[in-house]
Amino acid sequence: MAEPTHAETIDWNRYWAEADDDDREGATPSDHHATDVVARFLDATGVPDTFADVGCGTGQVAFEVAGRHPETTVVGYDTAEPVLAENRERAREEGIENLEFERAVLPEFDPGRAFDVVFSYFTLCYVADVEEALRNLYDAVAPGGYLVCNYQNRLARAHWQRMADDPETYLDEDSAFDPERFEERFSLLLDGRNLLSYDRIHEALGTWPRSVWSVVEKPDVRWAWRHHPLVYVPR
């Protein structure tokens, strides 16, 4: 077993090594929520030469972008070696030559290259020093490019606290999360230690974030509520 990750919240190496189908669904919301949104965002803003998915999990967004745009160099980053190995094998089996996977553990992120689009979805909630993570992600964006990410705000904290307080209602057998480990997994969010806002992102990056829904049509679904804003920050 590789060395543990994210001691305060969850060990992603162990999680992916032992993950069943429900675990995989619970750890890769971008598969369901962001794949189509990212495709429409790129259609609206222009196909990038380079694209990074940081916290890629099973890599669905990375695979989708690489498949749609074979001229784009796509790199998926994750902290967990088991899922990175799976993704690399899938890319080899499918013969996708413009896609690779590398390891990165936020808040540190120094890929040694710049990307036209750096994307990160439902990843910052696991990072204690969220402002450092934001700055490092933004530093990896090429001039004229975009950082695209979602984050949790005070409304998210209140909603997730309700889930933690009433697991029988919110974390039943159909939930993607284990009720026994819910509070530990999302302790940073529940403690309010890494919440973000438009003002806080502006303070960290010196540039105002903009809603992705100002570029593409907002879907009428729960994950697009105001407590999980999806934004882009121009470089």
C-alpha positions as CSV (number, residue, x, y, z in Angstrom):
1,M,0.0,0.0,0.0
2,A,1.3,3.4,-0.9
3,E,1.8,6.1,1.8
4,P,-1.4,7.5,3.2
5,T,-2.8,10.8,1.8
6,H,-4.9,13.5,3.5
7,A,-4.6,12.3,7.1
8,E,-7.2,14.8,8.3
9,T,-9.9,13.6,6.0
10,I,-9.5,10.5,3.9
11,D,-6.7,8.2,2.6
12,W,-7.3,8.2,-1.1
13,N,-4.8,5.5,-1.8
14,R,-6.6,3.1,0.4
15,Y,-10.0,4.4,-0.8
16,W,-9.3,3.6,-4.4
17,A,-7.5,0.4,-3.7
18,E,-10.7,-0.9,-1.9
19,A,-13.4,1.0,-3.8
20,D,-16.5,-0.7,-5.0
21,D,-19.0,0.8,-7.5
22,D,-20.7,2.9,-4.9
23,D,-17.4,4.3,-3.6
24,R,-16.4,5.2,-7.1
25,E,-19.6,7.0,-7.7
26,G,-19.2,8.9,-4.5
27,A,-15.7,10.0,-5.3
28,T,-16.2,11.1,-8.9
29,P,-19.0,13.6,-9.0
30,S,-17.4,15.2,-12.1
31,D,-18.3,12.1,-14.0
32,H,-22.0,13.0,-13.7
33,H,-22.0,16.7,-13.0
34,A,-19.2,18.3,-15.0
35,T,-18.4,16.3,-18.1
36,D,-21.1,17.9,-20.3
37,V,-20.6,21.3,-18.7
38,V,-16.9,21.3,-19.5
39,A,-17.6,20.3,-23.1
40,R,-20.0,23.1,-23.5
41,F,-17.6,25.6,-21.8
42,L,-14.8,24.7,-24.2
43,D,-17.2,25.0,-27.1
44,A,-18.0,28.5,-25.9
45,T,-14.5,29.7,-25.0
46,G,-12.5,27.9,-27.6
47,V,-10.8,24.5,-27.8
48,P,-7.6,24.7,-25.7
49,D,-4.2,23.4,-26.8
50,T,-3.7,22.0,-23.3
51,F,-6.0,20.9,-20.5
52,A,-5.4,19.7,-16.9
53,D,-7.9,18.0,-14.7
54,V,-6.6,18.2,-11.1
55,G,-8.2,15.7,-8.8
56,C,-9.4,13.7,-11.8
57,G,-10.5,10.5,-10.0
58,T,-11.5,8.0,-12.7
59,G,-10.6,10.6,-15.3
60,Q,-14.0,10.8,-17.0
61,V,-13.6,14.5,-17.8
62,A,-10.0,14.0,-19.0
63,F,-11.0,11.1,-21.2
64,E,-14.0,13.1,-22.6
65,V,-11.9,16.2,-23.5
66,A,-9.1,14.0,-25.0
67,G,-11.6,12.1,-27.1
68,R,-13.5,15.2,-28.3
69,H,-10.3,17.1,-29.1
70,P,-7.5,14.8,-30.2
71,E,-5.4,17.9,-30.9
72,T,-5.5,18.9,-27.3
73,T,-2.9,17.7,-24.8
74,V,-4.7,16.5,-21.7
75,V,-3.2,15.6,-18.3
76,G,-5.1,14.2,-15.4
77,Y,-3.7,14.7,-11.9
78,D,-4.7,12.8,-8.8
79,T,-3.2,12.0,-5.4
80,A,-4.1,8.3,-5.5
81,E,-1.7,5.9,-7.3
82,P,-4.3,3.1,-7.7
83,V,-6.7,5.2,-9.7
84,L,-3.9,6.8,-11.8
85,A,-2.7,3.3,-12.7
86,E,-6.2,2.3,-13.8
87,N,-6.5,5.5,-15.9
88,R,-3.2,4.9,-17.6
89,E,-4.1,1.3,-18.4
90,R,-7.5,2.5,-19.9
91,A,-5.8,5.1,-22.0
92,R,-3.4,2.5,-23.3
93,E,-6.2,0.0,-24.1
94,E,-8.2,2.7,-25.9
95,G,-5.2,4.0,-27.8
96,I,-5.6,7.6,-26.6
97,E,-2.3,9.2,-27.4
98,N,-3.1,12.8,-26.2
99,L,-3.8,11.8,-22.6
100,E,-1.5,11.1,-19.7
101,F,-1.9,10.9,-15.9
102,E,0.5,12.2,-13.2
103,R,0.4,12.4,-9.5
104,A,-0.2,15.7,-7.6
105,V,-1.3,16.4,-4.0
106,L,-2.9,19.7,-3.4
107,P,-2.2,22.3,-2.1
108,E,1.1,21.7,-3.8
109,F,0.8,21.8,-7.6
110,D,3.8,22.5,-9.8
111,P,3.4,20.6,-13.1
112,G,6.4,22.2,-14.8
113,R,4.2,23.5,-17.6
114,A,1.3,25.8,-18.2
115,F,-2.2,24.8,-19.4
116,D,-4.8,26.8,-21.3
117,V,-7.4,25.3,-19.0
118,V,-6.9,24.0,-15.4
119,F,-10.0,22.3,-14.2
120,S,-10.7,21.0,-10.6
121,Y,-14.1,19.7,-9.4
122,F,-15.1,18.8,-5.9
123,T,-11.5,18.6,-4.8
124,L,-10.8,21.8,-2.9
125,C,-13.1,20.6,-0.1
126,Y,-10.4,18.1,0.9
127,V,-7.6,20.7,1.1
128,A,-6.9,22.5,4.3
129,D,-4.8,25.3,2.8
130,V,-7.3,26.1,0.1
131,E,-5.9,29.5,-0.7
132,E,-2.5,28.1,-1.4
133,A,-4.1,25.4,-3.6
134,L,-6.0,28.1,-5.6
135,R,-2.8,30.1,-6.1
136,N,-0.9,27.1,-7.3
137,L,-3.7,26.0,-9.6
138,Y,-3.9,29.5,-11.0
139,D,-0.1,29.8,-11.5
140,A,-0.4,26.8,-13.8
141,V,-2.8,28.6,-16.1
142,A,-1.2,30.0,-19.3
143,P,-1.9,33.7,-20.2
144,G,-5.3,34.0,-21.8
145,G,-6.4,30.7,-20.2
146,Y,-8.8,29.8,-17.4
147,L,-8.9,28.2,-14.0
148,V,-12.3,26.4,-13.8
149,C,-13.3,25.0,-10.4
150,N,-16.1,24.6,-8.0
151,Y,-16.0,25.3,-4.3
152,Q,-18.0,25.1,-1.1
153,N,-19.3,28.2,0.6
154,R,-21.1,28.9,3.9
155,L,-24.4,27.7,2.4
156,A,-22.7,24.4,1.6
157,R,-21.4,24.1,5.1
158,A,-24.9,24.5,6.5
159,H,-26.4,22.0,4.1
160,W,-23.7,19.4,4.8
161,Q,-24.0,19.9,8.5
162,R,-27.7,19.0,8.2
163,M,-26.6,15.8,6.5
164,A,-24.2,15.0,9.3
165,D,-26.8,15.8,11.9
166,D,-29.5,13.6,10.3
167,P,-27.8,10.8,8.5
168,E,-31.0,8.6,8.4
169,T,-32.6,11.2,6.2
170,Y,-29.7,12.3,4.0
171,L,-27.3,9.4,4.1
172,D,-29.5,6.4,3.5
173,E,-28.6,3.3,1.5
174,D,-29.0,5.3,-1.8
175,S,-26.4,7.9,-0.7
176,A,-23.0,7.9,-2.3
177,F,-21.4,8.5,1.1
178,D,-20.7,6.2,4.0
179,P,-22.6,7.7,7.0
180,E,-20.1,6.3,9.5
181,R,-17.2,8.2,7.9
182,F,-19.1,11.2,6.6
183,E,-18.0,13.6,9.3
184,E,-14.4,12.5,9.2
185,R,-14.3,12.7,5.4
186,F,-15.7,16.2,5.2
187,S,-14.3,17.5,8.5
188,L,-12.6,20.5,6.9
189,L,-15.8,21.6,5.3
190,L,-17.9,21.0,8.4
191,D,-15.5,22.9,10.6
192,G,-15.5,25.8,8.1
193,R,-11.8,25.7,7.6
194,N,-11.7,25.8,3.8
195,L,-14.8,27.6,2.7
196,L,-14.5,30.0,-0.2
197,S,-16.4,32.9,-1.6
198,Y,-16.0,35.3,-4.6
199,D,-14.3,37.8,-2.3
200,R,-11.9,35.2,-0.9
201,I,-11.0,33.9,-4.4
202,H,-10.4,37.5,-5.5
203,E,-8.2,38.2,-2.4
204,A,-6.1,35.0,-3.2
205,L,-5.7,35.5,-6.9
206,G,-6.2,39.2,-7.5
207,T,-8.8,38.5,-10.2
208,W,-12.6,38.1,-9.8
209,P,-14.1,34.7,-10.5
210,R,-17.0,34.5,-12.9
211,S,-19.9,32.1,-13.0
212,V,-19.6,29.3,-15.5
213,W,-23.4,29.8,-15.9
214,S,-22.7,33.1,-17.5
215,V,-21.1,31.2,-20.4
216,V,-23.2,28.0,-20.6
217,E,-26.8,27.4,-19.6
218,K,-27.3,26.4,-16.0
219,P,-28.9,23.0,-15.5
220,D,-31.9,22.8,-13.1
221,V,-30.3,20.2,-10.8
222,R,-29.3,20.2,-7.2
223,W,-25.6,20.1,-7.7
224,A,-25.8,23.5,-9.5
225,W,-27.3,25.2,-6.4
226,R,-25.7,28.3,-5.0
227,H,-23.8,26.4,-2.2
228,H,-21.5,24.7,-4.8
229,P,-20.6,27.5,-7.2
230,L,-18.9,26.6,-10.4
231,V,-16.6,29.4,-11.6
232,Y,-13.9,30.3,-14.0
233,V,-11.1,32.7,-13.4
234,P,-9.4,34.3,-16.5
235,R,-5.7,34.6,-16.6
